[in-house]
Amino acid sequence: MNAHELRDKTPDQLREDLANLKKESFNLRFQQATSQLENTARMRKVRRDTARVLTILNEKAATAASAE
């Protein structure tokens, strides 16, 4: 996931992506707890993608608030 791609999305699409990332994060944590996780690097990527989405959402909210 790229920041440029995220900036092109609407806030609703970003919230949907965020929900999907949080579900994936939960599933990865569950797999890790049961020793079934094969790709441990995926956890880091999902965490960073979640932070990226939250950052873009906050940026969009700040620009919307300053425009009013």
CHARMM-style PDB file with segment names, atoms N, HN, CA, C and O in Angstrom:
ATOM      1  N   MET     1       0.850  -1.174   0.000  1.00  0.00      PROA
ATOM      2  CA  MET     1       0.000   0.000   0.000  1.00  0.00      PROA
ATOM      3  C   MET     1       0.898   1.240   0.000  1.00  0.00      PROA
ATOM      4  O   MET     1       1.866   1.333   0.755  1.00  0.00      PROA
ATOM      5  N   ASN     2       0.552   2.164  -0.849  1.00  0.00      PROA
ATOM      6  HN  ASN     2      -0.234   2.089  -1.462  1.00  0.00      PROA
ATOM      7  CA  ASN     2       1.361   3.351  -1.058  1.00  0.00      PROA
ATOM      8  C   ASN     2       0.584   4.583  -0.578  1.00  0.00      PROA
ATOM      9  O   ASN     2      -0.638   4.635  -0.712  1.00  0.00      PROA
ATOM     10  N   ALA     3       1.286   5.565  -0.025  1.00  0.00      PROA
ATOM     11  HN  ALA     3       2.279   5.523   0.084  1.00  0.00      PROA
ATOM     12  CA  ALA     3       0.611   6.769   0.460  1.00  0.00      PROA
ATOM     13  C   ALA     3      -0.066   7.519  -0.678  1.00  0.00      PROA
ATOM     14  O   ALA     3      -1.118   8.126  -0.477  1.00  0.00      PROA
ATOM     15  N   HSD     4       0.519   7.485  -1.866  1.00  0.00      PROA
ATOM     16  HN  HSD     4       1.373   6.992  -2.029  1.00  0.00      PROA
ATOM     17  CA  HSD     4      -0.093   8.159  -3.015  1.00  0.00      PROA
ATOM     18  C   HSD     4      -1.420   7.500  -3.390  1.00  0.00      PROA
ATOM     19  O   HSD     4      -2.385   8.180  -3.738  1.00  0.00      PROA
ATOM     20  N   GLU     5      -1.454   6.183  -3.316  1.00  0.00      PROA
ATOM     21  HN  GLU     5      -0.669   5.632  -3.033  1.00  0.00      PROA
ATOM     22  CA  GLU     5      -2.695   5.455  -3.605  1.00  0.00      PROA
ATOM     23  C   GLU     5      -3.765   5.797  -2.571  1.00  0.00      PROA
ATOM     24  O   GLU     5      -4.937   5.958  -2.912  1.00  0.00      PROA
ATOM     25  N   LEU     6      -3.359   5.906  -1.316  1.00  0.00      PROA
ATOM     26  HN  LEU     6      -2.407   5.775  -1.039  1.00  0.00      PROA
ATOM     27  CA  LEU     6      -4.310   6.179  -0.243  1.00  0.00      PROA
ATOM     28  C   LEU     6      -4.884   7.583  -0.335  1.00  0.00      PROA
ATOM     29  O   LEU     6      -6.055   7.795  -0.021  1.00  0.00      PROA
ATOM     30  N   ARG     7      -4.081   8.532  -0.758  1.00  0.00      PROA
ATOM     31  HN  ARG     7      -3.130   8.359  -1.014  1.00  0.00      PROA
ATOM     32  CA  ARG     7      -4.564   9.911  -0.845  1.00  0.00      PROA
ATOM     33  C   ARG     7      -5.635  10.070  -1.926  1.00  0.00      PROA
ATOM     34  O   ARG     7      -6.436  11.003  -1.878  1.00  0.00      PROA
ATOM     35  N   ASP     8      -5.647   9.154  -2.904  1.00  0.00      PROA
ATOM     36  HN  ASP     8      -4.997   8.395  -2.943  1.00  0.00      PROA
ATOM     37  CA  ASP     8      -6.646   9.219  -3.972  1.00  0.00      PROA
ATOM     38  C   ASP     8      -7.993   8.653  -3.533  1.00  0.00      PROA
ATOM     39  O   ASP     8      -9.001   8.867  -4.206  1.00  0.00      PROA
ATOM     40  N   LYS     9      -8.022   7.935  -2.416  1.00  0.00      PROA
ATOM     41  HN  LYS     9      -7.203   7.761  -1.869  1.00  0.00      PROA
ATOM     42  CA  LYS     9      -9.252   7.307  -1.951  1.00  0.00      PROA
ATOM     43  C   LYS     9     -10.092   8.274  -1.120  1.00  0.00      PROA
ATOM     44  O   LYS     9      -9.587   9.249  -0.564  1.00  0.00      PROA
ATOM     45  N   THR    10     -11.391   7.973  -1.052  1.00  0.00      PROA
ATOM     46  HN  THR    10     -11.801   7.181  -1.504  1.00  0.00      PROA
ATOM     47  CA  THR    10     -12.292   8.771  -0.232  1.00  0.00      PROA
ATOM     48  C   THR    10     -12.175   8.317   1.226  1.00  0.00      PROA
ATOM     49  O   THR    10     -11.680   7.221   1.490  1.00  0.00      PROA
ATOM     50  N   PRO    11     -12.619   9.138   2.166  1.00  0.00      PROA
ATOM     51  CA  PRO    11     -12.562   8.720   3.582  1.00  0.00      PROA
ATOM     52  C   PRO    11     -13.332   7.423   3.855  1.00  0.00      PROA
ATOM     53  O   PRO    11     -12.916   6.623   4.694  1.00  0.00      PROA
ATOM     54  N   ASP    12     -14.449   7.210   3.154  1.00  0.00      PROA
ATOM     55  HN  ASP    12     -14.787   7.859   2.473  1.00  0.00      PROA
ATOM     56  CA  ASP    12     -15.202   5.966   3.350  1.00  0.00      PROA
ATOM     57  C   ASP    12     -14.391   4.754   2.903  1.00  0.00      PROA
ATOM     58  O   ASP    12     -14.399   3.717   3.567  1.00  0.00      PROA
ATOM     59  N   GLN    13     -13.700   4.882   1.793  1.00  0.00      PROA
ATOM     60  HN  GLN    13     -13.693   5.724   1.254  1.00  0.00      PROA
ATOM     61  CA  GLN    13     -12.861   3.784   1.313  1.00  0.00      PROA
ATOM     62  C   GLN    13     -11.707   3.535   2.285  1.00  0.00      PROA
ATOM     63  O   GLN    13     -11.324   2.389   2.521  1.00  0.00      PROA
ATOM     64  N   LEU    14     -11.165   4.599   2.838  1.00  0.00      PROA
ATOM     65  HN  LEU    14     -11.476   5.529   2.646  1.00  0.00      PROA
ATOM     66  CA  LEU    14     -10.070   4.457   3.798  1.00  0.00      PROA
ATOM     67  C   LEU    14     -10.549   3.759   5.072  1.00  0.00      PROA
ATOM     68  O   LEU    14      -9.841   2.921   5.632  1.00  0.00      PROA
ATOM     69  N   ARG    15     -11.748   4.108   5.524  1.00  0.00      PROA
ATOM     70  HN  ARG    15     -12.323   4.789   5.069  1.00  0.00      PROA
ATOM     71  CA  ARG    15     -12.282   3.441   6.721  1.00  0.00      PROA
ATOM     72  C   ARG    15     -12.521   1.956   6.459  1.00  0.00      PROA
ATOM     73  O   ARG    15     -12.311   1.125   7.343  1.00  0.00      PROA
ATOM     74  N   GLU    16     -12.956   1.628   5.256  1.00  0.00      PROA
ATOM     75  HN  GLU    16     -13.127   2.303   4.538  1.00  0.00      PROA
ATOM     76  CA  GLU    16     -13.166   0.224   4.889  1.00  0.00      PROA
ATOM     77  C   GLU    16     -11.821  -0.512   4.867  1.00  0.00      PROA
ATOM     78  O   GLU    16     -11.718  -1.633   5.364  1.00  0.00      PROA
ATOM     79  N   ASP    17     -10.791   0.121   4.291  1.00  0.00      PROA
ATOM     80  HN  ASP    17     -10.875   1.033   3.887  1.00  0.00      PROA
ATOM     81  CA  ASP    17      -9.458  -0.465   4.288  1.00  0.00      PROA
ATOM     82  C   ASP    17      -8.949  -0.664   5.712  1.00  0.00      PROA
ATOM     83  O   ASP    17      -8.333  -1.683   6.022  1.00  0.00      PROA
ATOM     84  N   LEU    18      -9.209   0.311   6.571  1.00  0.00      PROA
ATOM     85  HN  LEU    18      -9.709   1.139   6.319  1.00  0.00      PROA
ATOM     86  CA  LEU    18      -8.776   0.232   7.959  1.00  0.00      PROA
ATOM     87  C   LEU    18      -9.439  -0.951   8.671  1.00  0.00      PROA
ATOM     88  O   LEU    18      -8.785  -1.680   9.417  1.00  0.00      PROA
ATOM     89  N   ALA    19     -10.722  -1.131   8.438  1.00  0.00      PROA
ATOM     90  HN  ALA    19     -11.253  -0.539   7.832  1.00  0.00      PROA
ATOM     91  CA  ALA    19     -11.433  -2.254   9.050  1.00  0.00      PROA
ATOM     92  C   ALA    19     -10.853  -3.586   8.572  1.00  0.00      PROA
ATOM     93  O   ALA    19     -10.680  -4.512   9.364  1.00  0.00      PROA
ATOM     94  N   ASN    20     -10.555  -3.677   7.284  1.00  0.00      PROA
ATOM     95  HN  ASN    20     -10.696  -2.925   6.640  1.00  0.00      PROA
ATOM     96  CA  ASN    20      -9.976  -4.903   6.745  1.00  0.00      PROA
ATOM     97  C   ASN    20      -8.589  -5.167   7.328  1.00  0.00      PROA
ATOM     98  O   ASN    20      -8.249  -6.311   7.630  1.00  0.00      PROA
ATOM     99  N   LEU    21      -7.795  -4.121   7.485  1.00  0.00      PROA
ATOM    100  HN  LEU    21      -8.071  -3.192   7.239  1.00  0.00      PROA
ATOM    101  CA  LEU    21      -6.463  -4.283   8.059  1.00  0.00      PROA
ATOM    102  C   LEU    21      -6.534  -4.719   9.512  1.00  0.00      PROA
ATOM    103  O   LEU    21      -5.731  -5.538   9.960  1.00  0.00      PROA
ATOM    104  N   LYS    22      -7.493  -4.175  10.247  1.00  0.00      PROA
ATOM    105  HN  LYS    22      -8.145  -3.510   9.883  1.00  0.00      PROA
ATOM    106  CA  LYS    22      -7.640  -4.569  11.653  1.00  0.00      PROA
ATOM    107  C   LYS    22      -8.081  -6.031  11.773  1.00  0.00      PROA
ATOM    108  O   LYS    22      -7.632  -6.741  12.673  1.00  0.00      PROA
ATOM    109  N   LYS    23      -8.954  -6.479  10.875  1.00  0.00      PROA
ATOM    110  HN  LYS    23      -9.319  -5.902  10.144  1.00  0.00      PROA
ATOM    111  CA  LYS    23      -9.357  -7.892  10.874  1.00  0.00      PROA
ATOM    112  C   LYS    23      -8.168  -8.783  10.555  1.00  0.00      PROA
ATOM    113  O   LYS    23      -7.963  -9.819  11.187  1.00  0.00      PROA
ATOM    114  N   GLU    24      -7.390  -8.366   9.567  1.00  0.00      PROA
ATOM    115  HN  GLU    24      -7.556  -7.525   9.053  1.00  0.00      PROA
ATOM    116  CA  GLU    24      -6.212  -9.153   9.198  1.00  0.00      PROA
ATOM    117  C   GLU    24      -5.207  -9.190  10.343  1.00  0.00      PROA
ATOM    118  O   GLU    24      -4.591 -10.225  10.597  1.00  0.00      PROA
ATOM    119  N   SER    25      -5.043  -8.082  11.022  1.00  0.00      PROA
ATOM    120  HN  SER    25      -5.544  -7.242  10.815  1.00  0.00      PROA
ATOM    121  CA  SER    25      -4.130  -8.031  12.157  1.00  0.00      PROA
ATOM    122  C   SER    25      -4.573  -8.994  13.257  1.00  0.00      PROA
ATOM    123  O   SER    25      -3.753  -9.702  13.842  1.00  0.00      PROA
ATOM    124  N   PHE    26      -5.867  -9.013  13.527  1.00  0.00      PROA
ATOM    125  HN  PHE    26      -6.533  -8.438  13.052  1.00  0.00      PROA
ATOM    126  CA  PHE    26      -6.394  -9.946  14.530  1.00  0.00      PROA
ATOM    127  C   PHE    26      -6.112 -11.384  14.121  1.00  0.00      PROA
ATOM    128  O   PHE    26      -5.673 -12.193  14.938  1.00  0.00      PROA
ATOM    129  N   ASN    27      -6.366 -11.702  12.854  1.00  0.00      PROA
ATOM    130  HN  ASN    27      -6.724 -11.045  12.190  1.00  0.00      PROA
ATOM    131  CA  ASN    27      -6.133 -13.067  12.379  1.00  0.00      PROA
ATOM    132  C   ASN    27      -4.659 -13.448  12.468  1.00  0.00      PROA
ATOM    133  O   ASN    27      -4.329 -14.581  12.820  1.00  0.00      PROA
ATOM    134  N   LEU    28      -3.782 -12.513  12.152  1.00  0.00      PROA
ATOM    135  HN  LEU    28      -4.051 -11.593  11.866  1.00  0.00      PROA
ATOM    136  CA  LEU    28      -2.355 -12.795  12.236  1.00  0.00      PROA
ATOM    137  C   LEU    28      -1.915 -13.004  13.679  1.00  0.00      PROA
ATOM    138  O   LEU    28      -1.102 -13.885  13.959  1.00  0.00      PROA
ATOM    139  N   ARG    29      -2.449 -12.198  14.598  1.00  0.00      PROA
ATOM    140  HN  ARG    29      -3.110 -11.483  14.371  1.00  0.00      PROA
ATOM    141  CA  ARG    29      -2.108 -12.390  16.015  1.00  0.00      PROA
ATOM    142  C   ARG    29      -2.604 -13.748  16.507  1.00  0.00      PROA
ATOM    143  O   ARG    29      -1.926 -14.414  17.289  1.00  0.00      PROA
ATOM    144  N   PHE    30      -3.781 -14.154  16.052  1.00  0.00      PROA
ATOM    145  HN  PHE    30      -4.333 -13.613  15.416  1.00  0.00      PROA
ATOM    146  CA  PHE    30      -4.331 -15.444  16.437  1.00  0.00      PROA
ATOM    147  C   PHE    30      -3.455 -16.569  15.893  1.00  0.00      PROA
ATOM    148  O   PHE    30      -3.187 -17.541  16.599  1.00  0.00      PROA
ATOM    149  N   GLN    31      -3.009 -16.445  14.648  1.00  0.00      PROA
ATOM    150  HN  GLN    31      -3.227 -15.655  14.074  1.00  0.00      PROA
ATOM    151  CA  GLN    31      -2.136 -17.459  14.061  1.00  0.00      PROA
ATOM    152  C   GLN    31      -0.807 -17.539  14.799  1.00  0.00      PROA
ATOM    153  O   GLN    31      -0.256 -18.623  14.991  1.00  0.00      PROA
ATOM    154  N   GLN    32      -0.300 -16.387  15.209  1.00  0.00      PROA
ATOM    155  HN  GLN    32      -0.748 -15.507  15.053  1.00  0.00      PROA
ATOM    156  CA  GLN    32       0.965 -16.371  15.932  1.00  0.00      PROA
ATOM    157  C   GLN    32       0.809 -17.051  17.294  1.00  0.00      PROA
ATOM    158  O   GLN    32       1.699 -17.781  17.733  1.00  0.00      PROA
ATOM    159  N   ALA    33      -0.299 -16.816  17.945  1.00  0.00      PROA
ATOM    160  HN  ALA    33      -1.022 -16.223  17.589  1.00  0.00      PROA
ATOM    161  CA  ALA    33      -0.525 -17.404  19.267  1.00  0.00      PROA
ATOM    162  C   ALA    33      -0.652 -18.923  19.186  1.00  0.00      PROA
ATOM    163  O   ALA    33      -0.303 -19.627  20.133  1.00  0.00      PROA
ATOM    164  N   THR    34      -1.144 -19.422  18.074  1.00  0.00      PROA
ATOM    165  HN  THR    34      -1.428 -18.850  17.305  1.00  0.00      PROA
ATOM    166  CA  THR    34      -1.315 -20.867  17.920  1.00  0.00      PROA
ATOM    167  C   THR    34      -0.160 -21.487  17.132  1.00  0.00      PROA
ATOM    168  O   THR    34      -0.239 -22.645  16.721  1.00  0.00      PROA
ATOM    169  N   SER    35       0.905 -20.723  16.922  1.00  0.00      PROA
ATOM    170  HN  SER    35       0.969 -19.783  17.255  1.00  0.00      PROA
ATOM    171  CA  SER    35       2.101 -21.186  16.202  1.00  0.00      PROA
ATOM    172  C   SER    35       1.803 -21.658  14.787  1.00  0.00      PROA
ATOM    173  O   SER    35       2.405 -22.623  14.314  1.00  0.00      PROA
ATOM    174  N   GLN    36       0.888 -20.993  14.114  1.00  0.00      PROA
ATOM    175  HN  GLN    36       0.399 -20.209  14.498  1.00  0.00      PROA
ATOM    176  CA  GLN    36       0.563 -21.329  12.733  1.00  0.00      PROA
ATOM    177  C   GLN    36       0.971 -20.234  11.759  1.00  0.00      PROA
ATOM    178  O   GLN    36       0.727 -20.351  10.558  1.00  0.00      PROA
ATOM    179  N   LEU    37       1.586 -19.177  12.259  1.00  0.00      PROA
ATOM    180  HN  LEU    37       1.784 -19.081  13.235  1.00  0.00      PROA
ATOM    181  CA  LEU    37       1.963 -18.056  11.410  1.00  0.00      PROA
ATOM    182  C   LEU    37       3.204 -18.412  10.603  1.00  0.00      PROA
ATOM    183  O   LEU    37       4.243 -18.759  11.164  1.00  0.00      PROA
ATOM    184  N   GLU    38       3.086 -18.322   9.271  1.00  0.00      PROA
ATOM    185  HN  GLU    38       2.241 -18.041   8.815  1.00  0.00      PROA
ATOM    186  CA  GLU    38       4.211 -18.673   8.409  1.00  0.00      PROA
ATOM    187  C   GLU    38       5.058 -17.455   8.057  1.00  0.00      PROA
ATOM    188  O   GLU    38       6.286 -17.533   8.051  1.00  0.00      PROA
ATOM    189  N   ASN    39       4.401 -16.321   7.760  1.00  0.00      PROA
ATOM    190  HN  ASN    39       3.403 -16.258   7.765  1.00  0.00      PROA
ATOM    191  CA  ASN    39       5.127 -15.132   7.323  1.00  0.00      PROA
ATOM    192  C   ASN    39       5.028 -14.062   8.420  1.00  0.00      PROA
ATOM    193  O   ASN    39       4.056 -13.311   8.486  1.00  0.00      PROA
ATOM    194  N   THR    40       6.039 -14.012   9.264  1.00  0.00      PROA
ATOM    195  HN  THR    40       6.829 -14.623   9.211  1.00  0.00      PROA
ATOM    196  CA  THR    40       6.001 -13.076  10.385  1.00  0.00      PROA
ATOM    197  C   THR    40       6.156 -11.630   9.922  1.00  0.00      PROA
ATOM    198  O   THR    40       5.735 -10.712  10.625  1.00  0.00      PROA
ATOM    199  N   ALA    41       6.744 -11.418   8.767  1.00  0.00      PROA
ATOM    200  HN  ALA    41       7.086 -12.164   8.196  1.00  0.00      PROA
ATOM    201  CA  ALA    41       6.922 -10.059   8.254  1.00  0.00      PROA
ATOM    202  C   ALA    41       5.587  -9.428   7.883  1.00  0.00      PROA
ATOM    203  O   ALA    41       5.476  -8.204   7.810  1.00  0.00      PROA
ATOM    204  N   ARG    42       4.584 -10.250   7.649  1.00  0.00      PROA
ATOM    205  HN  ARG    42       4.675 -11.245   7.708  1.00  0.00      PROA
ATOM    206  CA  ARG    42       3.263  -9.730   7.282  1.00  0.00      PROA
ATOM    207  C   ARG    42       2.664  -8.908   8.419  1.00  0.00      PROA
ATOM    208  O   ARG    42       1.956  -7.932   8.172  1.00  0.00      PROA
ATOM    209  N   MET    43       2.943  -9.296   9.660  1.00  0.00      PROA
ATOM    210  HN  MET    43       3.519 -10.089   9.861  1.00  0.00      PROA
ATOM    211  CA  MET    43       2.419  -8.546  10.812  1.00  0.00      PROA
ATOM    212  C   MET    43       2.935  -7.112  10.786  1.00  0.00      PROA
ATOM    213  O   MET    43       2.177  -6.170  11.016  1.00  0.00      PROA
ATOM    214  N   ARG    44       4.219  -6.949  10.507  1.00  0.00      PROA
ATOM    215  HN  ARG    44       4.834  -7.715  10.319  1.00  0.00      PROA
ATOM    216  CA  ARG    44       4.816  -5.620  10.462  1.00  0.00      PROA
ATOM    217  C   ARG    44       4.203  -4.797   9.334  1.00  0.00      PROA
ATOM    218  O   ARG    44       3.906  -3.615   9.511  1.00  0.00      PROA
ATOM    219  N   LYS    45       4.015  -5.418   8.181  1.00  0.00      PROA
ATOM    220  HN  LYS    45       4.256  -6.378   8.037  1.00  0.00      PROA
ATOM    221  CA  LYS    45       3.457  -4.709   7.037  1.00  0.00      PROA
ATOM    222  C   LYS    45       2.025  -4.249   7.326  1.00  0.00      PROA
ATOM    223  O   LYS    45       1.654  -3.130   6.973  1.00  0.00      PROA
ATOM    224  N   VAL    46       1.226  -5.096   7.961  1.00  0.00      PROA
ATOM    225  HN  VAL    46       1.527  -6.005   8.248  1.00  0.00      PROA
ATOM    226  CA  VAL    46      -0.158  -4.740   8.285  1.00  0.00      PROA
ATOM    227  C   VAL    46      -0.191  -3.604   9.296  1.00  0.00      PROA
ATOM    228  O   VAL    46      -1.006  -2.690   9.169  1.00  0.00      PROA
ATOM    229  N   ARG    47       0.692  -3.648  10.308  1.00  0.00      PROA
ATOM    230  HN  ARG    47       1.354  -4.390  10.411  1.00  0.00      PROA
ATOM    231  CA  ARG    47       0.748  -2.570  11.298  1.00  0.00      PROA
ATOM    232  C   ARG    47       1.098  -1.244  10.646  1.00  0.00      PROA
ATOM    233  O   ARG    47       0.498  -0.213  10.950  1.00  0.00      PROA
ATOM    234  N   ARG    48       2.063  -1.279   9.758  1.00  0.00      PROA
ATOM    235  HN  ARG    48       2.550  -2.116   9.511  1.00  0.00      PROA
ATOM    236  CA  ARG    48       2.483  -0.041   9.089  1.00  0.00      PROA
ATOM    237  C   ARG    48       1.421   0.475   8.129  1.00  0.00      PROA
ATOM    238  O   ARG    48       1.215   1.683   8.012  1.00  0.00      PROA
ATOM    239  N   ASP    49       0.748  -0.444   7.441  1.00  0.00      PROA
ATOM    240  HN  ASP    49       0.916  -1.426   7.535  1.00  0.00      PROA
ATOM    241  CA  ASP    49      -0.342  -0.023   6.547  1.00  0.00      PROA
ATOM    242  C   ASP    49      -1.477   0.601   7.348  1.00  0.00      PROA
ATOM    243  O   ASP    49      -2.084   1.579   6.911  1.00  0.00      PROA
ATOM    244  N   THR    50      -1.765   0.039   8.516  1.00  0.00      PROA
ATOM    245  HN  THR    50      -1.272  -0.755   8.871  1.00  0.00      PROA
ATOM    246  CA  THR    50      -2.797   0.606   9.385  1.00  0.00      PROA
ATOM    247  C   THR    50      -2.423   2.022   9.799  1.00  0.00      PROA
ATOM    248  O   THR    50      -3.260   2.924   9.759  1.00  0.00      PROA
ATOM    249  N   ALA    51      -1.182   2.219  10.191  1.00  0.00      PROA
ATOM    250  HN  ALA    51      -0.502   1.486  10.223  1.00  0.00      PROA
ATOM    251  CA  ALA    51      -0.723   3.555  10.586  1.00  0.00      PROA
ATOM    252  C   ALA    51      -0.797   4.520   9.407  1.00  0.00      PROA
ATOM    253  O   ALA    51      -1.151   5.687   9.573  1.00  0.00      PROA
ATOM    254  N   ARG    52      -0.463   4.029   8.219  1.00  0.00      PROA
ATOM    255  HN  ARG    52      -0.175   3.081   8.084  1.00  0.00      PROA
ATOM    256  CA  ARG    52      -0.522   4.871   7.024  1.00  0.00      PROA
ATOM    257  C   ARG    52      -1.951   5.327   6.750  1.00  0.00      PROA
ATOM    258  O   ARG    52      -2.189   6.498   6.456  1.00  0.00      PROA
ATOM    259  N   VAL    53      -2.896   4.402   6.848  1.00  0.00      PROA
ATOM    260  HN  VAL    53      -2.703   3.450   7.087  1.00  0.00      PROA
ATOM    261  CA  VAL    53      -4.302   4.739   6.604  1.00  0.00      PROA
ATOM    262  C   VAL    53      -4.795   5.745   7.640  1.00  0.00      PROA
ATOM    263  O   VAL    53      -5.483   6.705   7.292  1.00  0.00      PROA
ATOM    264  N   LEU    54      -4.452   5.534   8.903  1.00  0.00      PROA
ATOM    265  HN  LEU    54      -3.893   4.754   9.186  1.00  0.00      PROA
ATOM    266  CA  LEU    54      -4.869   6.456   9.954  1.00  0.00      PROA
ATOM    267  C   LEU    54      -4.274   7.849   9.736  1.00  0.00      PROA
ATOM    268  O   LEU    54      -4.943   8.856   9.972  1.00  0.00      PROA
ATOM    269  N   THR    55      -3.035   7.905   9.293  1.00  0.00      PROA
ATOM    270  HN  THR    55      -2.492   7.087   9.102  1.00  0.00      PROA
ATOM    271  CA  THR    55      -2.391   9.191   9.034  1.00  0.00      PROA
ATOM    272  C   THR    55      -3.116   9.946   7.926  1.00  0.00      PROA
ATOM    273  O   THR    55      -3.382  11.141   8.056  1.00  0.00      PROA
ATOM    274  N   ILE    56      -3.432   9.253   6.845  1.00  0.00      PROA
ATOM    275  HN  ILE    56      -3.215   8.283   6.740  1.00  0.00      PROA
ATOM    276  CA  ILE    56      -4.115   9.892   5.720  1.00  0.00      PROA
ATOM    277  C   ILE    56      -5.515  10.333   6.142  1.00  0.00      PROA
ATOM    278  O   ILE    56      -5.964  11.410   5.748  1.00  0.00      PROA
ATOM    279  N   LEU    57      -6.209   9.518   6.935  1.00  0.00      PROA
ATOM    280  HN  LEU    57      -5.844   8.644   7.254  1.00  0.00      PROA
ATOM    281  CA  LEU    57      -7.537   9.910   7.430  1.00  0.00      PROA
ATOM    282  C   LEU    57      -7.454  11.177   8.271  1.00  0.00      PROA
ATOM    283  O   LEU    57      -8.288  12.072   8.136  1.00  0.00      PROA
ATOM    284  N   ASN    58      -6.450  11.254   9.139  1.00  0.00      PROA
ATOM    285  HN  ASN    58      -5.772  10.527   9.249  1.00  0.00      PROA
ATOM    286  CA  ASN    58      -6.274  12.445   9.970  1.00  0.00      PROA
ATOM    287  C   ASN    58      -5.930  13.665   9.136  1.00  0.00      PROA
ATOM    288  O   ASN    58      -6.392  14.767   9.431  1.00  0.00      PROA
ATOM    289  N   GLU    59      -5.131  13.485   8.107  1.00  0.00      PROA
ATOM    290  HN  GLU    59      -4.756  12.590   7.867  1.00  0.00      PROA
ATOM    291  CA  GLU    59      -4.798  14.594   7.219  1.00  0.00      PROA
ATOM    292  C   GLU    59      -6.052  15.120   6.519  1.00  0.00      PROA
ATOM    293  O   GLU    59      -6.268  16.328   6.431  1.00  0.00      PROA
ATOM    294  N   LYS    60      -6.870  14.193   6.025  1.00  0.00      PROA
ATOM    295  HN  LYS    60      -6.693  13.211   6.096  1.00  0.00      PROA
ATOM    296  CA  LYS    60      -8.089  14.584   5.327  1.00  0.00      PROA
ATOM    297  C   LYS    60      -9.049  15.300   6.284  1.00  0.00      PROA
ATOM    298  O   LYS    60      -9.702  16.270   5.899  1.00  0.00      PROA
ATOM    299  N   ALA    61      -9.133  14.825   7.523  1.00  0.00      PROA
ATOM    300  HN  ALA    61      -8.603  14.037   7.836  1.00  0.00      PROA
ATOM    301  CA  ALA    61      -9.997  15.453   8.512  1.00  0.00      PROA
ATOM    302  C   ALA    61      -9.499  16.864   8.842  1.00  0.00      PROA
ATOM    303  O   ALA    61     -10.298  17.787   9.001  1.00  0.00      PROA
ATOM    304  N   ALA    62      -8.200  17.022   8.942  1.00  0.00      PROA
ATOM    305  HN  ALA    62      -7.551  16.272   8.813  1.00  0.00      PROA
ATOM    306  CA  ALA    62      -7.623  18.335   9.265  1.00  0.00      PROA
ATOM    307  C   ALA    62      -7.857  19.326   8.126  1.00  0.00      PROA
ATOM    308  O   ALA    62      -8.170  20.490   8.374  1.00  0.00      PROA
ATOM    309  N   THR    63      -7.710  18.879   6.895  1.00  0.00      PROA
ATOM    310  HN  THR    63      -7.456  17.933   6.693  1.00  0.00      PROA
ATOM    311  CA  THR    63      -7.951  19.799   5.766  1.00  0.00      PROA
ATOM    312  C   THR    63      -9.421  20.161   5.650  1.00  0.00      PROA
ATOM    313  O   THR    63      -9.759  21.286   5.285  1.00  0.00      PROA
ATOM    314  N   ALA    64     -10.301  19.204   5.960  1.00  0.00      PROA
ATOM    315  HN  ALA    64     -10.026  18.290   6.257  1.00  0.00      PROA
ATOM    316  CA  ALA    64     -11.731  19.482   5.923  1.00  0.00      PROA
ATOM    317  C   ALA    64     -12.110  20.483   7.022  1.00  0.00      PROA
ATOM    318  O   ALA    64     -12.944  21.363   6.807  1.00  0.00      PROA
ATOM    319  N   ALA    65     -11.498  20.342   8.187  1.00  0.00      PROA
ATOM    320  HN  ALA    65     -10.821  19.627   8.362  1.00  0.00      PROA
ATOM    321  CA  ALA    65     -11.798  21.246   9.302  1.00  0.00      PROA
ATOM    322  C   ALA    65     -11.268  22.654   9.030  1.00  0.00      PROA
ATOM    323  O   ALA    65     -11.912  23.640   9.388  1.00  0.00      PROA
ATOM    324  N   SER    66     -10.117  22.747   8.409  1.00  0.00      PROA
ATOM    325  HN  SER    66      -9.594  21.946   8.118  1.00  0.00      PROA
ATOM    326  CA  SER    66      -9.553  24.068   8.139  1.00  0.00      PROA
ATOM    327  C   SER    66     -10.258  24.752   6.983  1.00  0.00      PROA
ATOM    328  O   SER    66     -10.223  25.979   6.884  1.00  0.00      PROA
ATOM    329  N   ALA    67     -10.898  23.988   6.105  1.00  0.00      PROA
ATOM    330  HN  ALA    67     -10.926  22.992   6.186  1.00  0.00      PROA
ATOM    331  CA  ALA    67     -11.607  24.557   4.965  1.00  0.00      PROA
ATOM    332  C   ALA    67     -12.923  25.197   5.406  1.00  0.00      PROA
ATOM    333  O   ALA    67     -13.460  26.065   4.717  1.00  0.00      PROA
ATOM    334  N   GLU    68     -13.429  24.772   6.536  1.00  0.00      PROA
ATOM    335  HN  GLU    68     -12.994  24.067   7.095  1.00  0.00      PROA
ATOM    336  CA  GLU    68     -14.720  25.306   7.007  1.00  0.00      PROA
ATOM    337  C   GLU    68     -14.570  26.590   7.758  1.00  0.00      PROA
ATOM    338  OT1 GLU    68     -15.562  27.158   8.214  1.00  0.00      PROA
TER     339      GLU     68
END
